[in-house]
Amino acid sequence: GVAMSSMFLIALAVLGTCVRQSRSHLEIVLADNQTMRIEPWGRDSLRVRVAPPGSQIRDDLPGALIPPPKQQQDTPINGNNITSGNLRASVSAKGLVTFSRVGAASEVVILQEDQRTFPAAANVQRLVLSSKNYTRCGNSRCCLDFTSDVAQVTSCHTQYHVRYLPLDGTLVNLRGECATAVDGRVSNSACMSSTDSQKWSYDRETHLVTATGISKCLAIDVGVNDIFEEGSLILLTDCDVSDVRQQWTYQSLSVTTESFMSSQAEMIFGFGEHQKTDELNYKGQNFDMEQCLEYSHSHGGEICLPYIIGAQNHSVQYGFFWNMPNYGSVSFEDNSTTWTAHSARQIDYFVTTFQTTSASNQAAADIMNNYVDAVGHSPLLPWYASGYWHSKNRYSKQDDLLSAARMFRNLSIPISIIVIDYFNWVHMGDWSFDPKAWPDVKGMMQELYDLDIRVMVSVWPFSANGSSSFDTIGSKDYAVNDLSTSKPISWPDGICRALCYLYDPTQSAAREYVWSCVKQGYYDYGIKIFWLDAAEPENMGGTPANAAFSRGSFEEMGMMFPYFHSEMIYEGMMSAGERDALILTRSAWAGMQRWSAAVWSGDTHSDFDTLRRSITAGLNIQLSGIAWWTTDIGGYSGGKPDDPEFRELIVRWFQYGAMCPLFRQHGARSTEPWLLGNDSFNAIIDVIHLRDELRPYVMEQMERVNETGTPVNRPLWFDFPDDPNTWNVTDEFMFGPDYLVAPIYVYQARNRAVYFPSGVKWTHYFTGDQYNGGSNVTVNAPLNQFPLFRRSL
């Protein structure tokens, strides 16, 4: 994905323009016949759209931006310049846009386009495996080779995903076969029909593989870390069987790019949730949008949400939203930021800045406010959601769930929500309880109501053969289809245990139908909290070739699946007369918060390193506009309640989790706190009570989230930008404006260094000790305490 930039990035040569001005926007027809429209989109904000040569700006394409309030006065437009509040856009003779913050003593350039490209040809195709991507031949590494029987293999030490196949016509008999590398040579290779005269080469700068000596020119783009050798094109695999044949299919694809100038000093925050690093600043990193959706890559813990905050010289400068739900990539390089989009019909992005009259510690809040104005605010969090959520994989029957709920109340442990995980059904797609495991749902709900505990239930987006919805979803065209056949695709998710359809939430009729099933199976019993698990949507090995919604292909709008899926529940709840809703999803896209959607950190591992990475992941996704966020306290996989290290880990994770916007434990284990031994149990109960005491404060912050978009958790620089030391702190954060949190994320650590932002004093929540701002102090942290400080006047 990222490497496509080097294939298509060419300088734009514009010799003249035709400017069309209106009272509301600036529209320019560039010399190469691209059409650009720039218009105000809320306070200090501009939206930019560019249509490819010969096309007009379209208003009907998918995206998250919602119409801004109507302006009461004309937009300031002067030639090739347009201004919205403190943000000005100037279009150069080459058709590139420079954004400046105005209104201060001098105009400050904050963002500048560098290059823009649309594909030169439409016949670009995508090469996709329609079965498993990963194979293993016996116990040895192996390669798939489709060049020739004598291809040399010298680098079988990594794997890559073959992604793009531009070609002129149709190739046939292209398939991979399990092969074994022997003495550096591939045996048993199955290739396209070829001759010995074919010659292959790999350009290490453009990452382009080409073949000559055949009737049609073939080119395949690969990522920077992928391995090619002269004379061969190889796919390294990892699979369970010794003879796996994989068919290759094609899909139309085009790639559009937009590049902005940058510098090494720029810092990039936001861009969703990423746990493969503990960095808060994403400068120098590259991301492939589609990989965020592939469970084998992300485990639900990677979310590519294309909103970023750019900062430089210890000051936030701008917010930028790439309003393109297409598959693609972004590269935050030292000297440029480049966005790519597949199958794009136009470029669409949003830029905002802060008011020049605002105090420096209000600048980031201004930018967040402008962004959520543009894509939608979170509703006010329901009171019950501010307490402790208890969950595990899984309570498989009614008696077990009720037994746990009664024990919480008998031990006087505050609990607000208890969760029923997946396979509460007979078949995936029933969207109703298995009557053998849940024989008296009405009676269960009444008892939980009497205990003042609400229920959240897991809902997956798939319909398996044999379920009550399968025939309807297939026959009424409510499923994701294959573009080439217009028939429902068999979705590659192993959890279905049968032929499986993915419903199409971009269709209002499909959303209404699925909600009718969910309503009858769950809501009508009094369940009003829904867990939309596998909402990427989960797939194993990549999105199927030719997958398409009714409104467009996955290449064009696949990133918006969780947005429309969440809308299904929200719409249904509102149509049922509810005043609020609460939805938990494992993926996200911009603006989804308007549907009362919360997000959690995915199926993370139970270890201290993962706890450390959760801190920065949580901060960045909240800076991306998803303010309702939580983790699997204790991690999802690998935790053992009788293991001493895990017993310490879960205490430290509870201490961190209580300071997150939502406070939820989950894991593939027995999660009841009374199973952890006295020390851990007592420490955890203290934390649950602490959260309970802080619930009024949490709700105050949620009101601010609703009104302004200011996140509950934010980096220290958000509130203290004038203290240069705060910009380097990645393992502490603010919990609202009043509390500083410094989690313990090292096994057996009983103290840690804490940096206290300057300008105020800080009081230890547990000991009452006071610390001066601007100091770096080692603070004690016995197991039953953690570094939590209240801001003093």
N, C-alpha and C positions, 0 to 999 in steps of 0.2 A: 504494500500500500504506500508506504512513505517514498519508496524509490520511484513511483510513478512521477513524482515531481520532477526528477531529473530527465525523464523522457519528454515531458510536455512543456517544461518551463522555458519559454522563449520571450525575449523582450518585446513589448508592444510598441509598434511604431505608428503613431497617430500624427498625421500632418494637418488635420483640421477637424473642427467639430461644428455641429449644428445644435444650438442651445434652444430648448423650448422651456419657457418659464410659465408658471402659473402662480396663483396666489398661495398655493399650499406646498409646492415641491419644485425641484429643479430637475429637468429631464434633458439629457444630452445624447444626441446621436453621434457617436464617434466616427472617425474617418474609416475605420474598418467595418463599419455598419453594426457595431455593438450599440445597444441602447442602455444608458445608465439613468436611473432615477434615484434621487436623494431627497428624503423628506423627514421632517421632524417626527419623532416617535416618543413623545413625552418630554418631561423636563430634562434639559441639557443632553438630549439624546437624538441621534439620527439613524435612520434605516437606509441602507444602500442596497439596491438591486441592480444587477447587470444582466441583460439578456444577450445570448450569443448572436453572432452576425445574422441579420435578416429576421430576427424574432422580436416580439414585443414583450414588455413587462407583463407578467401574469400575477393575478391576485388569488388564483385558485389552487396553488401548490401547497403541499403539506408543510407545516412549520408550527412553531409555538407562539409567535408574536400575535398579540391580540390588538385590535384597533385602539389607538390612544384616544383620549377625550378630544372633542373637536376644539380647534383653536379659536380663540375669540378675536384674534387679529391676524393680519397678513404675516407670512413668513418672510423674514429679511433675506432677500436674494439680490445679489449684486454680481452680474456677469456669471462667472463660473464658481461663485461662492454662495453658500447657504449657511444660515446660522440658526441654531436652536438654543436659546438661553446662553449658556457659557461655552457651547460647543460649535465650532465652525468647521465646515468641510470646504476645501478648495480643490478644484479639478484642474490638473495640469494640461498642457498642450498634448501630452501623450495619453491623456485619459486616465491618469492615476490620481488617487485622492489623498490629500493630506488633512489630518484632523488636528485642530488646535484648540486649546482652552483659552478663551478670551474673557475680557472683563477685568483682568488684573492690570498692573502697571504695564506689562508687556505680554504679547501673545506667545503662548508656549506650545510648541509642536508635541503632541502626545502619541501619535500613531501615523504611519505613512505607508501607503501601498508601494510595493516594489515591482511586482509583476502580476499579470492576470492572463490566464490562458483558457481557451475552450478547445476541445478536441478538433483536430483538422478533418477527421473523417468519422463517419458514424458507424462504420463496419468494424468496430472493435469488439472482441468477444472475450468472454470469461471462461476459463477452463476449470472445471470442478469435478472432484471425485464424487460419484453417487453412492459409494459404499464407504467402508472404513478407510480412514486416512493413514492409520498406523498399523504396521505389520511387523512381525518378527519371524525369521526363518530359523526354526530350532532355537538354539540358545545364542546365536550369533547375530551381529548387526548385518543388515543387508541393504541393497539398493534396488529401486525400480529404475530401469533404464529404457528409454524409448528412442534411442538415436540409431544405433546400429549394433550388430552382434560383436563388434570389436571395440566398443567404447572402453576407454581406459578409466578406471576408477581408482583415485588415489586419496580421496578425502571422505571416507565414510565415518564422520564423527559428529555430525549434527543433523538436524532435520529441518525441513522448510516446507512451506505450503506453496505449490505452484499456483499462481493467481491469475495472470492475464495472458490472453492469447490473441493478439491482433493478427488477422489474416484475411486474405482475399478469397473467399470461397469456403468450401467445406472439406475438412479432413475426415477420413474414414479409417476404421480399423486401428484406432489409437487406443491402446489399453496398457495397463501395467500388469506385470506378473511377478510373483515372488521370485527373487533371484539371489544367489549367494556369491559374494565377492571372494574369488580365489586368486591368490597371488596378484592382487591389484587389477584383476580383470573380471568383468561380469559374465557369468554363464547363464544360460537359459533365459536370456532377455527376450521379451516379446515387444516388438516395436511396430511403429507405423510402417506401411509399405515404403521401402527405401532402397537406395542403391549405394554402392560404395563411393559414388562421386559426391555424396552429400558432405558438406563441410560445416562444422559448427564452431562458433566463436562466442566468447563472453567478454563484454566490455565492462571492466571493473569500475569505471566512473559512472556510467549510465545504468549499470546492472541489467544490461540488455543482452539476451542470448539470441543469435540469429543463425539461420541456416541458408546456405546457397546451394545451387546445383539441383534444386527441385523446382517444380512448376510454379509453386506459390511460396511467397516469402513468409516465414514463421518467426514471430518474435515473442518472447516470454519475459515479463518483468518479474524480478524477485527482490526480496528484502536485502538490506545491507549485510546482514549476518548469514545469509544463505551461501551454501558452498557449491560452486560450479568449477569444473576443471576444463581446460582446453580440450575440445574434441568430444565432450560428453555433456549430457543433461541428465542428472540423476536425482532421484527422490529417495531420501533415507527414511526407513520405516521401522516400526516397532509393532509387531503383531503376534497373535497367538497361534497361528496356523502356518503350515509350510507351503500352502498353495492357495493364495488369495488372488483372484482376478478382479480388477477394478475397472469399470467402464467410465469413460470420460464423456461429459456432455458440455454443451455450449450455451451461452446466454449473452445477449447483446449487452455491451458495456461501453460507456464513454467516461472519460476522466477530465474533470475541470479543476483548475488550481487557482488559488489566490494566495499571494505572498506579501508579507509586510516586512519592512525594515526593522531591525532590532539591534541590540548591542549585548555584549557579554554581561554588562552590569544590570540589565533588566531582570526582574524577578517575575515569575508567572505563578499565580495561585488559582485555585479552583479546579476546573476541568474534571469534576466528578470525584470518583472514589477509586484509589489505586493503592494496593497493598503489596506490590512487589518491591517497594522502596519505602524507607522511612523519611525521605526528603519531603519537605513542605513546598519548596520551590521546584517547579517542574522544568526550569530552564535546562536545556541540553537533552531533554527526553523526547522520544518519538512514540506515538500511539497509533495503533490500527483499530479503527472503530469496530469492525466486525469481530475482532478477537475478544473484545469486551463481552460479546454475547455468547461466545463458545465456551460451554461449561468445562471442557477438558483443558482449556487455557486459563479461565478466570475463576472457576469454582464459585461463581456468583459474586466475587469480591472485587471485580473490575467494572467500573461504570464510566463510559466515555460520554460525559455531559459537556457539550462544547461551549461553555461559558467560562471566561477567564477574567481575572483582575491583573492588570499589568502595573508594576511599580518600578520606580527607579529613583536613586538618590534618596532613599529612605522616605519615599512619598508615593502613595498610590496615584496613578495617572489616569487610568481609564478602565472601563469594563467593556468586554467584547463578547458578543454572542454570535456564533456561526449557526444561523437559522436554517441548517441543512441537515435533515434527518437521513441523508444518504449514507451508505457505507463509504468509507474513505479513510483519511488519516490526517494527522497533524504532526508537524515537526517543529519543536521549539529549539531551533539551532542558535549558535552564538550570535550570528549576524542577521538572522531572519526567522520569521515564523511563517510556515507554509501550511495551508489547509488544502486538502483535496477532497473531491466528491465524485462518486460514480453515478453515471446516468443522470446528471444534473441538467435541468431545463433552464435554470438561470442561477446566478450567484445571489445570495441573500444574507446580509449580516447587519448587526446592530452595534452601535458604539455609543457609550455614555461616559460622562465625567461628573465631577462634583461642582458644587457652587463655589465660586471664588470667594464669596463672603463667609463661607463656613469655616469654623475652627479646624485645625489640622486633624484633630481626633474625631471629626465628624465626616471627613472626606470619604472613607471607606463605607460608612453607613449611607451617605448620599448615593454612592454608586450602587450599593445593594438595593436601596429603595427604588431607584430609577429602573433597575433591571426587573424587579418583581412587578413594578407597575406595567412593564412591557409584556411579561409572560404570565402573570397571575400571582396573587398572594396566597399564602397558606390561610385557610380558615382558622378560627380560634380552636385550639386543641380542647377536646372535651375533658372535663375535670378528671374523669376516671382514668384517662390515659396517662396522667402524670404520676401514677403510683407504680408499684412493682408488677411486672408481667412475668408469669411463670410458665415455662414451656420446656418440652423435651421431645426428642424423637425416640419413642412416642408413647402416648397413652392410647393403647390399642383397643380398650373397651371402657364402657361406662363406669363399671365398678371401680376400676383403677383410678380414673379421674376424680371421682367423688371421694374416694379414700384420701387422696392427696389434698383435695380442697378442705376436707374436714380436719385433717391434721394441721394445716396452716392455721385454721381458726382455733383449734384446741391449744396450739402453742402461742396464740396471740401474735402471729407474724402478719404484719400488714400485707395484703395482696389485693390487687385490683382486677387483674385479668388472668385467666388460665386458658391454655391453648390446646386445641385438638389438631394434631398434625395430620399429614397425608395418610392415605389408605384408610380413612374413616368410611370409605365407600366400598361397594362391591366391585365396580368397574370404573376405571378412569373415565370421567365424563358423565357419571350418574349425577354428580353434584348433589348427593344426598347420603344419609347415613346407612351403613350396613346394619340391618335390623337385628342380626345375630349378636353383633358386638355392642350395639346401642339400642337396646330393646324398648326403652322408655325415655325418649328424648324430652318429652313434655315434662315428665316428673323430674328428670335430671335438671332441666333448666329452672324449675320452680325451686328446687333445693339450693341451687347456686345463687339464685336471686335472693333467697332468704339469708344466705351467707354473705350477701353483698359482693359477689364475685361475678364478673362478666366473662363471656366466652368469646374467644376468637377461633375461627375454624379455617383450615387450609383449603384453598381452592386452586386447582391447577388449570391451565388453559387448553388442555388436550381432551379429545374424545376418542376412546378406544373402541374397537369392534366388540360388540356385545353390550355396550353401555346403552342407557335409555336415550341418549342424545345422538348416537352415531349416525343412524339412518337419516335423521332430520338434517343434521349439519351437512352430510354428504349430498342429499337430494336437493336441498334448497340453496346450494352453493354458498353456504356459510363458512366453508373451510378455505384455508390458504390453498391456492391452486398452482398447478404447473402451467406456466405461460405457453408451453408448446402444445399441450394437450387439453387445457381448460378443465382438467380433472383434479380432484383433491390430491394433494401430495401426502405420501406416507411420511410422517414427520419422524426424524431420527432421534427419538428420546427413549432410552432403554427402560424408563420407569413405567411406560404404558403397558408393557407385557403383551402387546397385541398390535395389529395394524392400528395406526393412530393418526388422527387428524388434529391439526392446530386450527382452532376457530379464528375467523378474521374479524378482529375488533374494529377495523376501520369502517365496517358496515354497520349502520345504525340498527338494521333489522337483526343482524347477528348478535349485536350487543343486547338487544331487547330479548332475544330468544334465550341466550345464556343466562341473563338475569332472571328470566322467568323460571328457569330450572333451579338456580341458586335460591331464589325467593321461596319456592315451594319446598326445597330440600333443607334449607337452613333458616332463612330469615323468618319464615312463618312460625318457627318454634321460639323466636325471640333472640336469635343470634344476629348481632348487628355490627360485628367487627370481623373483617375478612383479611386473610393472609394470602396474598397472591404470590405464591411460591413459583419458582421456575419462570419468572415473568420476563426473561430476556428476549424471546422465549428460549428456554433451555434447549440445546441441541448438542449432540455428540459428534464432533468432527467437522463442523461447519454447516452453514445454511445450505439446504439442498439447492441444486441448480434449478434455475427458472422459477423459484418460489415467488409468488406474487399475491398481494392483497387485491381487493377489488379496485382500490384507488391507485395502485402502482406496484412496481416490483419491490422486492426487499432491497435491491441495490439502491433504489431511489428513496425509500422511506422506512427501511427496516429498523432504524434506531428508535422509531416512535411506537413500537409495539407496546411497551409498558405504559405509555401515555394513554393510548386508546383503551387498553385493558383495564386500567384504573378508572377511566371514565365510565366503563360499563357498570362498575359497582356504584360509583358516585351517582350517576344518573338514576340507577335503580333505586337507591336509597332515597333520593329526593322525590322520585315519582311515588314512593310508598309513603310519603308524608314526613320523613325524618328531617330534622333541622340540622343535624350534624352527621358526619360519617368518620370512620377510621379504617384505613386500608394500609397494610404492610406489604411492601413488594421487595423483590430481590434484584430489581434493576430500576433504572430511572432514565427519563429524558427531561429536557428543559420544560418548565411550566407545569409539570405533573403535580406539584404541590397544590395547585388550585383544586384538584380532585380529592383533597384530604389524604394524600398519599404520603406515607412514611417509608423509609428505606432502612435496611439493616446491612451489615457488613459482609453478608454471604457466608458460605460454608468454610470458615476459617479453621486453622489448626489450633490445638490447645497447647500453646507454648508461649514463653515470655517474649520471644522475638515478634510473634504475631500481635501480642498485646501492644508492644512498642509501635508497630506499624499502624495499628488501629488509631492511634492518636492523630497522626497526620492525615490518615484517610478520612477520619471523621471531620477534621477541620476543613479540609478541602471540599468535601461534598456539601458542607453547610455554606461555604463561601460560593458554591455553585447554585444556591437557591433552595436546596432541599434541607429545610430547617428541622423537620421531624426525622431524627436519625437515631439509630441504636446499633448495638453489636449483639452477637451471641456471647453473653458473659461466660467466661471459661473456655471459649472457643467451641467450635462445632464437633471436630473429630479429634480423637486421640486422648481425651481426658479419662482418667481412671480415678473414681472417688476415693479409693483406698491408697493411692500413690501420694507420698508426702510432698513431692514437688507440685503435683497438681493441686493438692489441698492449699498450698500457699498461693499458687497461681490464681486460683479462683477467688481467694480473698482479695488479692490485689486487683483482679479484674472487676469484682463487685465494687471496690472503692472507686475505680475509674468509671464504671458503668453508671453509678449513682449520680455522677456529675455530667452525664450525657443528657440530651433533650428527652429521650425515652429510656426507661430503665427496665431491661428485659434480659432474662437468662434463657438460654436454649443450648442444646447439645445432643449429640448421639450417645447418650448415657443416661443413667439415673441422675436427675438434677435436683432432687429434693435436698435441701441444705442439712437436714438432720442426719444424713448419711455420711457426713464429712468429718466426724470426730469433734470433740468439744471445742478445741481452740478455734478451728476454722468455722464451726457452726456459730459460736458466740460472736466472732468477728463479723460474720456475714449478717447475722441478725442485727447487730449494731448499725451496720450500713443501711439495711432496709429501713430501720427506724429513723436513721438520719435523713434518708430520702423523704420519708413520710413527713418529717418535720419541715422539710424545705419545699413541700408541694405548693404552698401559697407563693413563694418566691419563684418557683418554676413557672407557675401560671402567669405571674407578672411578665416574665420574659416571653412567654408564648403570646401574650397580648401585643408585645412589641414586635414579635415575629409577624403576627397578623397585620399589624398596621404599617410596618416599615420594611420588613424583610431582614432586619438585623439578626444574625444567627445567635443562638444561645451560647454555643461554644465558638470562640474565635481566637486566632493567634494574638500574642501580646501586642504586636504592632498595630492591630486594629484599633485598640483603645489608647496606645501609647506610641504613636508614630514618631514623635520627636525624640524619643530615647533610641539612639542608633543600635544599642545592644539588643533591643527586643526583636529586631529583624533577623537575628541569627538563632533565636530560641525556637526549637521545633518540638520539644517534649514537655512544654507547659502550655496552659491555655487559660483564657478567661471563661468563667461560668456566669454569664450575664456580666453586668458592670461591676458587681460587688465582690466576686470571689475569684481568687487565683488558685489553680489546681496544678499540682506537680506529681503526676502518678508515679508509683513505684513499678518498674517493669523489669527488674533484675532479680533472679532467684536468690533468696537469703539476704537481700539488701535490707539493712535496717537504718539507713540514712541515704540522703542524696543531696547534691548541690542544687540550690534553687536560686534563680535570678529574680530579684524584685524590681519591677519597673520604677523608674525614678519619679519624683514629684509627689509621692504619697507615702504614708506608713502602712504597714501590713501587720495584721494580728493573727496569730496561729489559732485556728478554730478550736483545737482540742486543748492546747496548753495555755493559751493567753499570751504567749511570748510575742514581743513586738520586734519588727524588722524595718530598717530604713530602706526607702526606695533607692535604687541605684547600686545596691549591694548584692554580692553573690555569696551565699552562706550555705554551709552544710547543715541540713536540718535532720534531726532524728525522726525515724519512722518505724516504731515497733509494729508488729503484725496487726494490731488492733487499731492503728492510726495510719493516716497518710497525710502528706503535706497539703493542707487546705488552709487558705488564708483569706481573711476578710479585709477588704479595703477600708482604711481608716481615714477620717477627715483630716 
